[in-house]
Amino acid sequence: MFYPPIVLFVYNRPLHTLKTYKSLIKNYNFNKFNLYIFADAAKSNLEIQDVEETRKIIKSFKGFKSIKIEYRKKNLGLKKSIKLGLNYIFKKYKNAIILEDDIVVNKYFLTYMKNALNIYENIDMIHSVTAYSFLRSKKNLKENHYLSIRHSSWGWGTWRKVWNNIIWEKDRIKKLVNKNQNFKEEFNLGGNDMYHILNEELNNRINSWSIIFDFNCFINKTFCLCPNLSMIKNIGFDGTGVHCDVNKKFNTNVYKYIKPKKFNKDIAPKKEILNLIRNTIDKDNYISIKDRIIKKLFN
């Protein structure tokens, strides 16, 4: 089987980056994977020390088949860094495993991702795979995997053929949105926050590549393949992330000992699972908003 490259995006969190690396090298056959690291530059003088410390840490990485590091000379921000980084990767490779510096993986992660990207390469309805599960329990699932309308950018992968066909231009996206009178309702099947996030992005109030990817999957009627339980953990909800508040709700997922299960090529989206995903996400969002209100009232 083809070994996809691992693509790691880092910035100014040296301890998080080190934890990501330590989790990767516990993976079976990790030394057969090529590692590409894109290190963004400091946005201000306040971040220089943390950026430099992060760069020192990634220089110490070893054990992979090869390691290539690209040091950005000026700050790009995550969206531009992801776009330019993956544009470069997909000129060389047909698929890729993608991580940011706040994702800790279990020892089966690389095996799962490699197999999923190879097995589902020619399944047109699947545009991405992830090792994260939106669901908190597998008690309602008989299958090892399921399909989600919503894409996950936490420990994920995709293919060149998908990435190279993404519509990024905001004017084109707005026209496509306006063509569908039921767009908001249909897009929000992935969670009631989806349309709001896209609208914020299209009006330049946020800078999110992930919601653009979600939009492209939606208009192509494609899905994200997810395991029934997570094999990753996001450690960025501690106040250090650019896009993440302090939050403990995602720490509930069991991830350490989840092994890859047999894949089913005939997998199909199921309405009851899609509804369960949406309800879980909407509940999480409700808790997040409630926590923010309480924090403002008592701090």
Secondary structure, DSSP 4 states (H G I P E B T S, - for coil): ---PPEEEEE-S-HHHHHHHHHHHTTSTTGGGSEEEEEEPPPSSGGGHHHHHHHHHHHHT---SSEEEEEE-SS--HHHHHHHHHHHHHHHH-SEEEEEETTEEE-TTHHHHHHHHHHHTTT-TTEEEEES--S-S-STT--SSEEEESS---SSEEEEHHHHTT----HHHHHHHHHH-TTHHHHHGGG-TTHHHHHHHHHTTSS--HHHHHHHHHHHTT-EEEEESS-SEEE--TTTTSSS--S--GGGG---TTPPPPPP-TT----HHHHHHHHHHHHHHHHHHHHHHHHHHHH-
